[in-house]
Amino acid sequence: MQEMVICAIEPFTSPVWGSNCVLFASQTAAAIPEESSKAYISRCCKYAKQNNIYLIPERFALMGYQCMCIISPDGAVLGAQKNLFRNTDFPGAKRSNTIEIIHTGFGGIYLCTDVDIFRPETVRIAASMGAQFVICSMQISMADYNSGMVVAGPWNAAQSNHVYVIAVSNAFRCVCAPRSLTRNDDGFLMAPSLKLPMTANLSRSYLMTMPQRFCLSRKLYAVHREELAGGAERRRI
């Protein structure tokens, strides 16, 4: 199993030497508009192939959803994830009811789109479906932001589900892991900051020492969506 060496960088800048996975992180963290998405993803595919890396681009709008995708070193889109909950800054956005786990040489990856990271059930289900890595890209209104959002979102997801969580936004960037896997026993491999590049070495084998999870059908979320979501729309964080 290949070890993930991920780096978060400004879009289309050179990857950190030795990295095999790149996560684009712009200052605004704004989603690419739908009319520009096709050309943007095409450019991202060329970038991934040119640099021989896995690439997670910025979020982009597609058919009314906010989406994330992962591109292989061959320049092909391996899989994508639509948002499950609405960011209240985008009230017209649609909501998906499907969680996709993308299988790579690193392990299972769940692309947690925008504010979905603040809904604990999403990562819980993704982890039960085989995700070891959760990669989150989000845009946060600075009027609503507080430091507790780091703990409530990515940090809590890592501790509760024994997964790595790599999160980027306009307010913070961090890498979280189960506390026992972090040097200071604080749950952070990279503490929250806005500094780029941000790099981390993530080994799936370390996660194998954690308690095993039960398997879960990918259709279970769709069946029980309203129950899990409490029948409510995504509220402002």
Secondary structure by P-SEA (a helix, b strand, c coil): ccccbbbbccccccccccccbbbbbccccccccccaaaaaaaaaaaaaaaacbbbbccbbbcccccccccccccccccccccccccccccccbbbbcbbbbbbccccbbbbccccccccaaaaaaaaaacccbbbbbbcccccccccccccccaaaaaaaccbbbbbbcccccccccccccccccccccccccccccbbbbbbcccccccbbbbbbbcccccccccccccccccccc
